[in-house]
Amino acid sequence: MSALVLSLLALTTQGATFSQGDFEYKDGDLAFEGYYAAPLKAGTKPTAAVIVIQDWNGIDNYEKTRCRMLAEELGVVAFAIDIYGKGVRPTNPQASGAESRKYYADPSLLARRMSVGLEQLAKLPVKVDASHVGAIGYCFGGKAVLEMARFGMPVKSVVCFHGNLGTNAPAQKGKVSAQVMVLNGDADPVVPVKERESFKEEMKTAGVPLVFIDYPEAKHAFTVFGGGNYQEKADKESWIEMSKFLKKTLSL
């Protein structure tokens, strides 16, 4: 098999509304391990999907929690694709920075990993409606979903949470099919005002529908539970805005 479900854990507790599991796949000889959560209805009919792209330390419980939230609250198949490869899960900022820089430096490699991840939607043990796919990402993943849109990948919408906005390959008019949302911390030094304004101009020039929200006093990684910059108000408000955006763009 080209794809292997390592664990399919249909919830058995009373009131369970979704199934979940790790999902192993390959790109040539390279192994990857993603994770999905799906509403129970996805077992009987094609369901809209949302790709989740990891923070700079790879897939961990944070991305898995967000997948479960998407499945429960929006009724979509949520699939966290593995950019780094199976077992590549940096454990400190230095290692995370070194790993993420590989993809900042080589956009073609990032594009390849995202394309392979998208291909897995058709191989999951649930039915996905390929015509209604969105993507969200956090920090490194926020930058990645913006590149997904710029590359013209087959997604209807992307949502960037506190991600870098710059690129070496600006969006081109007529190439981007996705609608774009950016949820940014107004006090984030990683994304200075000049970069924000340049990004807005890039989207405008390319004719890309854009929703851009700055959250007052929110810093980088303001949605990361337990993190030093976590801001509950901005986290909850940004999740609501994302939900409304995905409901509209994916016709949920």
N, C-alpha and C positions, 0 to 999 in steps of 0.2 A: 504494500500500500504506500502511496505517496504521502499520506497523512495518517497520523496515529492519534487517536483520542487516548490520552494517558489516564484521565479520570473523568467520568461523567457522573456527576453527583446530583441527581434529581432530589430536590429537598423533600423530606418526608414529614417535616413538622406541620402541624395544623395551620392551614392558611397559606401554605407555600405557593408562590406564584411564578417561580422561575427555576430553571436548571442551570448548572454551571460546570465548568471543567477546564483543565489544562489541555492544550492542543498542540501536539508536536507536528512539525512539518519540515520540509527540506527545500533547499535551493542548491541543486547539484549535490555535492557531498557535505554541504554545510547544514547543520541541524539547528532548528529554532523551536522555541517553546512559547506559544502565545496562551491566551486565556479567554474564555468566552462565558457570557451569562445570557440566557435567553428566556423570554416569557414562555409559559407552557403552550400557548397558542402557536408558537413557532414550530411545534412538532406536527401541526396539521395543515398549515397554510403559509405561503411565503410572507415574510415579515421584513419591514424596513430594518436597516442595520446602521450602527454607528461604530466606526473604527476609533479606537482609543490608542494614542501614541504616548509612550512612556516619558517620564522625566529623565534626567541625565544619568540616573543610577539604575536604569533598566526596570523591567516589570517587577513590581513587588505588591504588597497588600494594598497600597494606595490605589494603583490602577485597577486592581481586582475589585476593590470596594466601589470605585466609580462605575465599573461595568455592571455590578449588581444594582446600583442605584438607577442606572439607565434602563435596565431590563424591567425593574419593578415599577418605576415611576412613569416611564415613557412607553413601555411595551415594545421595545426594540431589541434586536439581537445586538449585543455589545461585544466587540472583539478587540482585545488588546493585542496588537501585532508586536512581534519581537524584532526590534531593529538590530540589536547587538549580537544575537545568537544564543543558543541554549547554554546556560551556565555562566554567561558573561553578565555578572551583576556586581558592578563596582560597590565597594563598601566604605569609601571615604571620598571627600571632595576632590582630592588629587587624582584618584583613579577614575572618578566620574568625568572630570574635566578632560583627562587624556583620551578616554573612550569617545566622548561626544565630539571632540575636536576632529576625529577621523571623518566624521560625516559633515561637519561644517566645511572642512577642507576639500571634500570630494562629493559634491552634490549628486553626481551620477550614481555613487554608491548608495546614498540615501534614497534616491529615486528607485533604485533596484530593490532595496529592502522593502520599501513601501509597496511597490508593485506586486512583489511576491506575497506580501501580507494580504493585499486586496484579493489576490487570486484564491486565498484560502476560504473566503466567504462561501464559495460554491462547494467547498469540501467539508464544511462543518456538519455535524450530525443534526442540524436543524435547517429549516427551509428559509432562505434569504431572498428577499425581493431586490435583485441587483439594480433595479431602476430607481430605488430609493435608498441611497447610501450617503451618510454624512461622516464627518470625522472631527474629533476633538483631540487636543493635546495640551500638555502642561510643560511650561518652561522649554526644555529641549524639544518636547513633543509639540508645543505650540508653534515653534519655529518650523517644525517638520510639516504640520498640516498646512501652513501657509505655502510652503514649497510644493506640497501636493496640489494645491490650487494653481500655483504658478506653472507647474508642469502640465496642467491640463488633464489630470487624472479623473477618472469617471466617478466623481462624487458631486452631490448636489449642493453641499454646504460644508464649511469648515469653521471650527470655533477654536481660537487661540487663547489660552489662559496664560497670562504673564510670560509670553514668549518673546524672543528676539524678533524684530521686525525687518531687519536688513537682509539683503540678498545680493548675490553676484549675478543673478539672472532675473531682473525685474519682470513683472507680469506684462504680457503682450496682448494688445487689443485683439479680441477674437479667439484667443487661445484658452482663456479661463472660463470654465463653465460653472464653477461653484460660486455661490454667494458666500461672503466672508463676514465673520464676526470676530472682533478682538476685544477681550476683557482684560484690562490693563490696570496696574496699580499706579495711581497718579504720583506716588512718591518712590517709584521704582528707579533706582540709579542705573540699573542694567538697560533700561529702555528710556533714554533721555528724550526730552521734548523734541529736539531736532530730528531724531529718528522717527518719532511718531508722526510728525508733520510730513516728513519725506515719504513715509509709508502711505499716508492718506493721499498724497499727490500721486504716488505710483498707482494706487487703485483707481483713482479718478481718471487718470490718463488712459488706463487700460479698460475703462468702462465696467469695472467690477463693482457690483452692489456691495456696499460696506456698512456695517454697524460697528461703531467704535465707542467703547465706554471706558472712561477713566474713573477709578474708585478712589475718592479722597482719602489721603493718608495711608493708603494700602501700598505695601512694599513688594519686592520680588517674592514670588512663591506664596502669595497671600492666601491661597486655597489649601495649602498643604497642612493637613491635620497634625497638630503637635509640633510643627516647625516654629522656629523663632520668629518668623514674620507672619504667622497665621493671624488672619483677621476675620473673625466669625461673621460679622455683618457683611463684609465684601464677598466672602465665600458664599454665603446663602443667597445674596442678591444676584451674584453673577451666575449661580446655578439656575435661578429662576429665569434670568434673561436667556441663558443658553437653551433652557427647556422650551421657552416660547419660540425661539428662533428655529430650533429643530422641528418642532411641531408644525410650524408654518412651511419650512423649506422641504420637509420630507412628507408633508401631507398626512401627519399622524392623527 
